[in-house]
């Protein structure tokens, strides 16, 4: 983990991080629903 003193990531980086977490969450959600079904 970077120290809090480091500057925030540029918008492009931030967008990629948000997209990655959304994809990860979607995959997990799909996995969970298929497991239940």
mmCIF file as gemmi writes it, N, C-alpha and C atoms, coordinates in Angstrom:
data_model
loop_
_atom_site.group_PDB
_atom_site.id
_atom_site.type_symbol
_atom_site.label_atom_id
_atom_site.label_alt_id
_atom_site.label_comp_id
_atom_site.label_asym_id
_atom_site.label_entity_id
_atom_site.label_seq_id
_atom_site.pdbx_PDB_ins_code
_atom_site.Cartn_x
_atom_site.Cartn_y
_atom_site.Cartn_z
_atom_site.occupancy
_atom_site.B_iso_or_equiv
_atom_site.pdbx_formal_charge
_atom_site.auth_seq_id
_atom_site.auth_asym_id
_atom_site.pdbx_PDB_model_num
ATOM 1 N N . UNK Axp A 1 ? 0.865 -1.205 0 1 0 ? 1 A 1
ATOM 2 C CA . UNK Axp A 1 ? 0 0 0 1 0 ? 1 A 1
ATOM 3 C C . UNK Axp A 1 ? 0.889 1.238 0 1 0 ? 1 A 1
ATOM 4 N N . UNK Axp A 2 ? 0.605 2.185 -0.894 1 0 ? 2 A 1
ATOM 5 C CA . UNK Axp A 2 ? 1.386 3.431 -0.899 1 0 ? 2 A 1
ATOM 6 C C . UNK Axp A 2 ? 1.055 4.28 0.32 1 0 ? 2 A 1
ATOM 7 N N . UNK Axp A 3 ? 1.993 5.102 0.718 1 0 ? 3 A 1
ATOM 8 C CA . UNK Axp A 3 ? 1.746 5.953 1.886 1 0 ? 3 A 1
ATOM 9 C C . UNK Axp A 3 ? 0.714 7.023 1.531 1 0 ? 3 A 1
ATOM 10 N N . UNK Axp A 4 ? -0.03 7.528 2.524 1 0 ? 4 A 1
ATOM 11 C CA . UNK Axp A 4 ? -1.059 8.547 2.26 1 0 ? 4 A 1
ATOM 12 C C . UNK Axp A 4 ? -0.482 9.819 1.664 1 0 ? 4 A 1
ATOM 13 N N . UNK Axp A 5 ? 0.834 10.031 1.783 1 0 ? 5 A 1
ATOM 14 C CA . UNK Axp A 5 ? 1.453 11.257 1.271 1 0 ? 5 A 1
ATOM 15 C C . UNK Axp A 5 ? 1.553 11.24 -0.248 1 0 ? 5 A 1
ATOM 16 N N . UNK Axp A 6 ? 1.455 10.064 -0.868 1 0 ? 6 A 1
ATOM 17 C CA . UNK Axp A 6 ? 1.577 10.001 -2.325 1 0 ? 6 A 1
ATOM 18 C C . UNK Axp A 6 ? 0.381 10.676 -2.985 1 0 ? 6 A 1
ATOM 19 N N . UNK Axp A 7 ? 0.599 11.204 -4.183 1 0 ? 7 A 1
ATOM 20 C CA . UNK Axp A 7 ? -0.489 11.892 -4.894 1 0 ? 7 A 1
ATOM 21 C C . UNK Axp A 7 ? -1.497 10.867 -5.404 1 0 ? 7 A 1
ATOM 22 N N . UNK Axp A 8 ? -2.75 11.265 -5.558 1 0 ? 8 A 1
ATOM 23 C CA . UNK Axp A 8 ? -3.776 10.343 -6.07 1 0 ? 8 A 1
ATOM 24 C C . UNK Axp A 8 ? -3.465 9.969 -7.514 1 0 ? 8 A 1
ATOM 25 N N . UNK Axp A 9 ? -3.949 8.811 -7.968 1 0 ? 9 A 1
ATOM 26 C CA . UNK Axp A 9 ? -3.647 8.383 -9.343 1 0 ? 9 A 1
ATOM 27 C C . UNK Axp A 9 ? -4.329 9.295 -10.351 1 0 ? 9 A 1
ATOM 28 N N . UNK Axp A 10 ? -3.769 9.424 -11.553 1 0 ? 10 A 1
ATOM 29 C CA . UNK Axp A 10 ? -4.406 10.245 -12.59 1 0 ? 10 A 1
ATOM 30 C C . UNK Axp A 10 ? -5.767 9.676 -12.972 1 0 ? 10 A 1
ATOM 31 N N . UNK Axp A 11 ? -6.64 10.51 -13.552 1 0 ? 11 A 1
ATOM 32 C CA . UNK Axp A 11 ? -8.008 10.063 -13.906 1 0 ? 11 A 1
ATOM 33 C C . UNK Axp A 11 ? -8.014 8.768 -14.714 1 0 ? 11 A 1
ATOM 34 N N . UNK Axp A 12 ? -7.107 8.633 -15.677 1 0 ? 12 A 1
ATOM 35 C CA . UNK Axp A 12 ? -7.099 7.415 -16.51 1 0 ? 12 A 1
ATOM 36 C C . UNK Axp A 12 ? -6.887 6.199 -15.622 1 0 ? 12 A 1
ATOM 37 N N . UNK Axp A 13 ? -5.948 6.303 -14.708 1 0 ? 13 A 1
ATOM 38 C CA . UNK Axp A 13 ? -5.657 5.194 -13.798 1 0 ? 13 A 1
ATOM 39 C C . UNK Axp A 13 ? -6.873 4.913 -12.926 1 0 ? 13 A 1
ATOM 40 N N . UNK Axp A 14 ? -7.449 5.968 -12.388 1 0 ? 14 A 1
ATOM 41 C CA . UNK Axp A 14 ? -8.607 5.821 -11.503 1 0 ? 14 A 1
ATOM 42 C C . UNK Axp A 14 ? -9.744 5.126 -12.249 1 0 ? 14 A 1
ATOM 43 N N . UNK Axp A 15 ? -9.97 5.536 -13.489 1 0 ? 15 A 1
ATOM 44 C CA . UNK Axp A 15 ? -11.046 4.932 -14.278 1 0 ? 15 A 1
ATOM 45 C C . UNK Axp A 15 ? -10.793 3.436 -14.45 1 0 ? 15 A 1
ATOM 46 N N . UNK Axp A 16 ? -9.535 3.08 -14.705 1 0 ? 16 A 1
ATOM 47 C CA . UNK Axp A 16 ? -9.202 1.666 -14.897 1 0 ? 16 A 1
ATOM 48 C C . UNK Axp A 16 ? -9.446 0.886 -13.612 1 0 ? 16 A 1
ATOM 49 N N . UNK Axp A 17 ? -9.088 1.486 -12.472 1 0 ? 17 A 1
ATOM 50 C CA . UNK Axp A 17 ? -9.28 0.813 -11.178 1 0 ? 17 A 1
ATOM 51 C C . UNK Axp A 17 ? -10.775 0.592 -10.93 1 0 ? 17 A 1
ATOM 52 N N . UNK Axp A 18 ? -11.577 1.636 -11.172 1 0 ? 18 A 1
ATOM 53 C CA . UNK Axp A 18 ? -13.023 1.521 -10.947 1 0 ? 18 A 1
ATOM 54 C C . UNK Axp A 18 ? -13.609 0.453 -11.871 1 0 ? 18 A 1
ATOM 55 N N . UNK Axp A 19 ? -13.207 0.466 -13.127 1 0 ? 19 A 1
ATOM 56 C CA . UNK Axp A 19 ? -13.719 -0.526 -14.085 1 0 ? 19 A 1
ATOM 57 C C . UNK Axp A 19 ? -13.348 -1.938 -13.645 1 0 ? 19 A 1
ATOM 58 N N . UNK Axp A 20 ? -12.104 -2.105 -13.198 1 0 ? 20 A 1
ATOM 59 C CA . UNK Axp A 20 ? -11.648 -3.427 -12.77 1 0 ? 20 A 1
ATOM 60 C C . UNK Axp A 20 ? -12.477 -3.919 -11.581 1 0 ? 20 A 1
ATOM 61 N N . UNK Axp A 21 ? -12.735 -3.03 -10.611 1 0 ? 21 A 1
ATOM 62 C CA . UNK Axp A 21 ? -13.504 -3.481 -9.446 1 0 ? 21 A 1
ATOM 63 C C . UNK Axp A 21 ? -14.944 -3.793 -9.848 1 0 ? 21 A 1
ATOM 64 N N . UNK Axp A 22 ? -15.498 -3.014 -10.768 1 0 ? 22 A 1
ATOM 65 C CA . UNK Axp A 22 ? -16.875 -3.292 -11.208 1 0 ? 22 A 1
ATOM 66 C C . UNK Axp A 22 ? -16.941 -4.659 -11.883 1 0 ? 22 A 1
ATOM 67 N N . UNK Axp A 23 ? -15.96 -4.948 -12.743 1 0 ? 23 A 1
ATOM 68 C CA . UNK Axp A 23 ? -15.939 -6.242 -13.434 1 0 ? 23 A 1
ATOM 69 C C . UNK Axp A 23 ? -15.791 -7.366 -12.416 1 0 ? 23 A 1
ATOM 70 N N . UNK Axp A 24 ? -14.893 -7.178 -11.453 1 0 ? 24 A 1
ATOM 71 C CA . UNK Axp A 24 ? -14.692 -8.201 -10.424 1 0 ? 24 A 1
ATOM 72 C C . UNK Axp A 24 ? -15.963 -8.446 -9.632 1 0 ? 24 A 1
ATOM 73 N N . UNK Axp A 25 ? -16.643 -7.357 -9.266 1 0 ? 25 A 1
ATOM 74 C CA . UNK Axp A 25 ? -17.884 -7.502 -8.497 1 0 ? 25 A 1
ATOM 75 C C . UNK Axp A 25 ? -18.938 -8.225 -9.328 1 0 ? 25 A 1
ATOM 76 N N . UNK Axp A 26 ? -19.044 -7.872 -10.612 1 0 ? 26 A 1
ATOM 77 C CA . UNK Axp A 26 ? -20.038 -8.511 -11.482 1 0 ? 26 A 1
ATOM 78 C C . UNK Axp A 26 ? -19.767 -10.004 -11.598 1 0 ? 26 A 1
ATOM 79 N N . UNK Axp A 27 ? -18.505 -10.362 -11.797 1 0 ? 27 A 1
ATOM 80 C CA . UNK Axp A 27 ? -18.155 -11.785 -11.93 1 0 ? 27 A 1
ATOM 81 C C . UNK Axp A 27 ? -18.509 -12.526 -10.634 1 0 ? 27 A 1
ATOM 82 N N . UNK Axp A 28 ? -18.17 -11.917 -9.504 1 0 ? 28 A 1
ATOM 83 C CA . UNK Axp A 28 ? -18.49 -12.554 -8.215 1 0 ? 28 A 1
ATOM 84 C C . UNK Axp A 28 ? -19.995 -12.721 -8.074 1 0 ? 28 A 1
ATOM 85 N N . UNK Axp A 29 ? -20.76 -11.683 -8.448 1 0 ? 29 A 1
ATOM 86 C CA . UNK Axp A 29 ? -22.215 -11.735 -8.328 1 0 ? 29 A 1
ATOM 87 C C . UNK Axp A 29 ? -22.784 -12.85 -9.202 1 0 ? 29 A 1
ATOM 88 N N . UNK Axp A 30 ? -22.269 -12.949 -10.431 1 0 ? 30 A 1
ATOM 89 C CA . UNK Axp A 30 ? -22.725 -14.014 -11.339 1 0 ? 30 A 1
ATOM 90 C C . UNK Axp A 30 ? -22.39 -15.38 -10.745 1 0 ? 30 A 1
ATOM 91 N N . UNK Axp A 31 ? -21.156 -15.533 -10.252 1 0 ? 31 A 1
ATOM 92 C CA . UNK Axp A 31 ? -20.747 -16.813 -9.659 1 0 ? 31 A 1
ATOM 93 C C . UNK Axp A 31 ? -21.693 -17.187 -8.523 1 0 ? 31 A 1
ATOM 94 N N . UNK Axp A 32 ? -22.015 -16.228 -7.674 1 0 ? 32 A 1
ATOM 95 C CA . UNK Axp A 32 ? -22.883 -16.508 -6.516 1 0 ? 32 A 1
ATOM 96 C C . UNK Axp A 32 ? -24.284 -16.889 -6.988 1 0 ? 32 A 1
ATOM 97 N N . UNK Axp A 33 ? -24.819 -16.187 -7.979 1 0 ? 33 A 1
ATOM 98 C CA . UNK Axp A 33 ? -26.184 -16.512 -8.408 1 0 ? 33 A 1
ATOM 99 C C . UNK Axp A 33 ? -26.214 -17.89 -9.062 1 0 ? 33 A 1
ATOM 100 N N . UNK Axp A 34 ? -25.199 -18.228 -9.839 1 0 ? 34 A 1
ATOM 101 C CA . UNK Axp A 34 ? -25.187 -19.551 -10.481 1 0 ? 34 A 1
ATOM 102 C C . UNK Axp A 34 ? -25.031 -20.644 -9.431 1 0 ? 34 A 1
ATOM 103 N N . UNK Axp A 35 ? -24.254 -20.376 -8.385 1 0 ? 35 A 1
ATOM 104 C CA . UNK Axp A 35 ? -24.081 -21.372 -7.315 1 0 ? 35 A 1
ATOM 105 C C . UNK Axp A 35 ? -25.418 -21.648 -6.646 1 0 ? 35 A 1
ATOM 106 N N . UNK Axp A 36 ? -26.217 -20.607 -6.441 1 0 ? 36 A 1
ATOM 107 C CA . UNK Axp A 36 ? -27.515 -20.783 -5.772 1 0 ? 36 A 1
ATOM 108 C C . UNK Axp A 36 ? -28.469 -21.541 -6.687 1 0 ? 36 A 1
ATOM 109 N N . UNK Axp A 37 ? -28.407 -21.254 -7.983 1 0 ? 37 A 1
ATOM 110 C CA . UNK Axp A 37 ? -29.33 -21.874 -8.917 1 0 ? 37 A 1
ATOM 111 C C . UNK Axp A 37 ? -28.914 -23.3 -9.154 1 0 ? 37 A 1
